[in-house]
Amino acid sequence: MAGEASPDHHRTKEVNARMRFWRIVLFLPLAIAISSAAPSQQTVDELKARLQSMRPEDRGNIALEIAERQVAAANQLFNQGKVDEAQSAVKDVVSYAGQAGEAAGQSGHHIKNTEIALRKMAHRLADIKRTVPFDDQPPVQSAIDSLEKIRTDLLNKMFGNKEK
C-alpha cells in the first residue's frame, strides 16, 4: 500500500545519522590507539644504535628487547646450524641483559619486570641448550649462569636486607 510515510519517518533518519556519527567518533580513537600501540618493527641494529643515544636510566627496556630478540635469533641460528653466529647472539644476550639489569638496579624502576624477563630468557636458553650438540652447550650454560646472577642481584635489590 502506497500511502503517506509514517509521522516519525524523519526521526528514523535522524537516529541513523546520529548512530553513524557516534560510530565514527568511537571508532577513530580506537583505531588510533591500536595503531600507536603496535610496536614498530625496528631491527636489532637500529635498537642498538638507539640504545647508545638514550639516557642511562631509560636504557633498560630497550636493552631487554634487544636481549629477547637475540635469544630468538640464537635459537634460529642454532637450528640452522650456524653455531658461531648463534654463540655471538648468546654473548649479546648476556651483554644486553646485564645492561638492562644495571639500568633497573640503578634507577630502581622496572626491577620486577626486568627480573621476570631475565627468568624467561634463562628458561628459553635452557631449552635451547637441550637442543644443541654437547660441544656447543658450555657457552649457552655460561649465559644461563650469567642471567641467573643478574636475576639474583635484582632480587636482592628488591628483597634484600633493609635497614630499619
C-alpha positions in Angstrom: 0.0 0.0 0.0 1.4 3.2 -1.0 0.4 5.8 1.4 1.9 8.6 3.4 5.1 8.0 5.3 4.7 7.4 9.0 4.8 10.5 11.1 8.1 9.6 12.7 9.9 8.6 9.4 12.1 11.6 9.6 13.1 10.6 13.1 14.5 7.2 11.8 16.8 9.2 9.5 18.0 11.3 12.4 18.6 8.2 14.6 20.6 6.6 11.8 22.7 9.7 11.2 23.4 10.1 15.0 24.4 6.4 15.2 26.8 6.8 12.3 28.3 9.9 13.9 28.9 8.0 17.2 30.4 5.0 15.5 32.9 7.3 13.8 33.6 9.2 17.0 34.2 6.0 18.9 36.0 4.0 16.2 38.5 6.7 15.3 40.3 6.9 18.7 40.2 3.2 19.0 41.9 2.8 15.6 44.5 5.5 16.6 45.2 3.7 19.9 45.6 0.3 18.2 47.9 1.7 15.5 50.1 3.5 18.1 50.2 0.6 20.4 51.6 -1.7 17.7 55.3 -1.9 18.3 57.4 -0.6 15.5 59.5 -3.3 14.0 62.9 -1.9 14.3 65.9 -4.2 13.7 68.3 -5.2 16.4 70.9 -2.9 14.9 68.5 0.0 15.0 67.7 -0.7 18.6 71.4 -1.0 19.5 72.0 2.5 17.9 69.0 3.9 19.7 70.2 2.4 23.0 73.5 4.3 22.7 71.8 7.7 22.4 69.4 7.2 25.4 69.9 8.3 28.9 71.3 5.6 31.2 68.1 5.3 33.3 66.0 4.8 30.2 68.1 2.1 28.6 66.6 -0.9 30.5 63.6 -1.6 28.3 65.4 -1.3 25.0 68.3 -3.5 26.3 65.8 -6.1 27.4 64.1 -6.0 24.0 67.5 -6.5 22.3 68.4 -9.4 24.6 65.0 -11.1 24.0 65.3 -10.7 20.2 68.9 -12.1 20.4 67.6 -15.2 22.3 65.1 -15.8 19.4 67.9 -15.2 16.9 70.2 -17.6 18.7 67.6 -20.3 18.6 67.1 -19.9 14.9 70.8 -19.8 14.2 71.4 -23.0 16.2 68.5 -24.6 14.3 70.1 -23.6 11.0 73.5 -25.0 12.1 75.2 -21.5 12.3 76.9 -22.2 15.6 79.4 -19.3 15.5 76.7 -16.7 14.8 74.4 -18.3 17.4 77.1 -18.1 20.0 77.7 -14.4 19.1 73.9 -13.8 19.7 74.2 -15.6 23.0 77.0 -13.2 24.0 74.8 -10.3 23.0 72.0 -11.7 25.2 74.3 -11.6 28.3 75.7 -8.2 27.4 72.3 -6.5 26.9 70.7 -8.4 29.8 73.5 -7.1 32.0 72.8 -3.6 30.8 69.1 -3.9 31.5 69.8 -5.3 35.0 72.2 -2.5 35.7 69.8 0.2 34.4 66.9 -1.3 36.5 69.2 -1.6 39.6 70.5 2.0 39.3 67.2 3.7 38.6 65.1 1.5 40.9 62.4 1.3 38.2 61.1 -1.8 36.4 63.1 -4.1 38.6 60.3 -6.7 38.8 59.6 -6.7 35.0 63.4 -6.9 34.3 63.7 -9.9 36.7 60.8 -11.7 35.1 62.1 -11.1 31.6 65.5 -12.4 32.6 64.0 -15.5 34.1 62.1 -16.2 30.9 65.2 -15.7 28.8 67.2 -18.1 31.1 64.4 -20.7 30.6 64.5 -20.2 26.8 68.3 -20.6 26.8 68.0 -23.8 28.9 65.5 -25.1 26.3 67.9 -24.1 23.5 70.8 -25.8 25.4 69.0 -29.1 25.3 68.7 -29.0 21.5 72.3 -28.2 20.7 75.2 -30.7 20.4 77.2 -31.3 23.6 80.2 -29.4 22.4 78.2 -26.2 21.8 76.5 -26.3 25.2 79.1 -24.6 27.5 78.7 -21.1 26.2 74.9 -21.4 26.5 75.2 -22.7 30.1 77.6 -19.8 30.8 75.0 -17.4 29.5 72.3 -19.0 31.7 74.5 -18.7 34.7 75.2 -15.0 33.9 71.5 -14.3 33.6 70.8 -16.1 36.9 73.4 -14.0 38.6 71.9 -10.8 37.2 68.4 -12.0 38.4 69.8 -12.8 41.9 71.3 -9.3 42.1 67.9 -7.8 41.2 66.1 -10.0 43.6 68.5 -9.0 46.4 67.9 -5.4 45.4 64.1 -5.9 45.7 64.0 -8.1 48.8 67.5 -7.7 50.4 68.1 -6.6 53.9 66.5 -3.3 54.6 67.7 -1.2 57.5 65.0 -0.3 60.0 
